[in-house]
Amino acid sequence: MAAMAPPRIPRTSSRATRSSPPADDGLFGVASTADNGSNAHEWSVSSLSGAMKRTLEDQFGHVRLRGEVSGYRGPHSSGHCYFALKDDGARIDAVIWKGVFGRLRVRPEEGMEVIATGRVTTFPGQSKYQIVVEHLEPAGVGALMALLEERRRKLAAEGLFDEARKQIPPFLPRVIGVITSPTGAVIRDILHRLEDRFPRRVIVWPVRVQGEGSAAEVAAAIHGFNALPEGPPDAALPRPDVLIVARGGGSLEDLWGFNDEAVVRAAADSMIPLVSAVGHETDWTLIDHAADLRAPTPTAAAEKVVPVRMELLAQLGDLARRHHGAAGRLSRQRHDALRALARALPRPHAALEGPRQRLDLAATRLTSASARQFEAASRRLGRAATALARHSPWAELRARRARFDAFSGRLMPAWSVVERQRRARLETLEQMLRSLSYKGVLARGFALVRTLEGAPVRSVSGAPPGARLELQFVDGAVRATVPDGDATPATAKDPPSARRRARPRKTQDDDTPLLDL
């Protein structure tokens, strides 16, 4: 776009006053004067900048501007982007506000040729004009390819496409994660192919596969699957063993989201093996280089992640037959080899004849030698037994018993006399003890009166009224209580009904009967 020449502004007369501004005339409202036509209205800087801003915006409005991005350093701390668009002959400043930048499908890059759509305006603070970009797109397929090649070289230099980083997908995954649109034909093709080959559990992470925000959703889905905890395949949301990023065919612009740097880095950082199935067989995107495995179509991706179940069963059957045949052949070979070795070996009986004969001769010599040794040992044992019998404990005991019998024969007469004398004396002492014992007195009808502590009561003074006494008879003891002094004791003259019989009762501490008087 050619730069517009600035309009010619007439000089302002010193005689013009600010209190009477002339009528607007021309593009910028230049006032006409009645003097000589050389005098103009005196403008302030702000009013002139505002007039130029309004004129520029009214004249051009929205424009499509083609140029090369220059001076791009990424978003400012405020989120806005400032750069310039240039061609061979001119340069114009450009700005992308924060809200617009977040919705752009193609982001500006240094040296990228783009077509910017926006409003041409001025920035009065620096007296320059600029374009406020509202939409940005590459300037043709050639520009996209150049940008794609530049991005590919950059990411390859970082090692994101190295073969050493790539993982080998599992032979038979338990859970498969699919990142694609849930409404397209791609997911149906994948599910049908998995069902035909080897049914597996499939978890779909729905994303947009083109348009604004598609790249961010795909990258978030890859990170989300990797963030799932490991668990059994029957869990509510298990972590997949392999991921498939799939999309159908389309133009370069349709597949541009899979060339996004965030998507490529997410695929390269994935700890889960990732299979890229974007577009048709001739379509290549940057995620294909970063993925662990590339499939030409989504259906081919399903074929690569699982084997054919019927083929596996056929292979297992073939391996089982081969194993059985090999085991039979090995058994026959070992049997033939064993028979050949057996023919080369001597007969077992012939091998044992010599040792058996030597054993018989040794047994004969051992028997005779053992018999002679046994006889000699028996004779020595007999002599020892005879010598030992003379000094055995039984012999000694018999000798001592004989001497004891002779001594006891002499001792018994004297001992019998002493014993009779002692027995007669003991009987005399026993009779004297019986005659002197109080128990003999008790046997004649008397009683022994004692306190409960065991002290004898010899007079009436020793038994005050209310005292508890114990009366010892010959056949036992009873307890009694001494009556009060004013009580009239029962006598023999009282009638039988007036007398109270002594009723024996037991105390708590012994079995002695008590008598209440």
Summary of the structure (lengths in Angstrom):
residues: 517
radius of gyration: 66.6
end to end distance: 150.8
largest distance: 195.1
contacts: 1296
relative contact order: 0.05
helix: 44%
strand: 17%
